[in-house]
Amino acid sequence: MLSIDMDHLPVEVIGNILSHLKAARDIVIASTTCRKWRHAWRSNLQSLSFNYHEWPGYRDLANADLEILITETIFQTVGLQDLYIYMDDTQEFSVASVIAWLMYTRETLRKFHYNVRTSTRFNIIEKCVRHHKLEELVLAYNSISGVEPSYQKFPCLRLLVLSYVSVSALDLGLLLTVCPKIETFMLVSPDISMSDAQATMELSSSSLKHIYLDGVRLDKFTLEAGSLEKLHLKDCTLELFELIGKGSLRVLKIDDVNLLYFDIGESTANLEVVDVSNFTITGPKFCNMISRSAKLTRLKLWGVVFEDQVVDWETMPVCFPHLTHLSLNYDLRDNALCDLRGDDVLRGSLNVSHQFNNVVVLELGWTVINDLFTEWVAVLLARCPNLRRLVIHGVVSEAETHYECQILANFTSTIVRLMRKYMNVEVQFEYE
């Protein structure tokens, strides 16, 4: 067995080892090994993390004592590149300490994650903008104001995450413009102030590839991003969402969103994944938009309610010839998008010549089970001749009536008989 004498390791290697530990408490303990390790901590440490998940003992310290501990630890380093500070949302730090940490690391810092409240409001962006090497900026529970594009720039920033921040629509738009290389932007539950009665947000970026919006409540959200590849909306309420792009979008995810109008223009041509869950929309365009996505390989429509819109099940296999994963749920009560039209269709009268020849995984589910669900499953199985796996999702409440239990029992028996025709298909049941 190869034996390594730790005393003979170069300080650069030791510094790299300590940086991979990342957690401040672990680094301090490891650095007590010998004088050389303490020297590596001070001169070669690149990454440092203060996270109450890594050590719950941070919660037991008074805020002032915790600030002193962090300050002393940071000030013993000389080339810190990554600084992560995550504390309980009940804790808060003084503005003076935060400014001191940022001023001390401004020549070297590349990643700054700061998720702590401050005792008084201050514009943290004004302090962060002095870090010209910054590539990742993750902020929570802070305020952003007075963005000045004329002299405030983040020339290297590629990732920006803002959670529970207070910001105006104007400043947020300006902030993206001063990040010429930004690729990923995440906005979670912001407190957005508006200059007029209408809650309108306009963002523009030529470099943005991934945007994630969570808990955004606005009248109108317009995004101009010619290079956008992934759009993810979650728990949002919007009257209008508009994407102005150049057809680069590959992944569209929508989860628990209410929309009146959704317009992504010509950005559907290169879509590969459409994942839609718990989606309510009243506008007429969505079905037509995704029907033009000929490169689609994964399609999920789960808990979707679209008014006055019907899927043309006869042409869907033609529209999506490369589809390999298909996920649909059946909800007769809400006349949801996933309902096939009419009992005749449910009883197997679909034109099986239009088949999903490339679908290998089929996921089907119900909100309220009924006798027609089994027939719906049978119809879709017949349209997937190369299927390898079938997953049945169901909702079973504790207060099931005798009638509902009987329906579930009959469904299970019917599925068992049906699957004897598809011995090469793996079947999986997942009940909630």
Order of alpha helices (4+ residues) and beta strands (2+ residues): alpha-alpha-alpha-beta-alpha-beta-beta-alpha-beta-beta-alpha-beta-beta-beta-beta-alpha-beta-beta-beta-beta-beta-beta-beta-beta-beta-alpha-beta-alpha-beta-beta-alpha-beta-alpha-beta
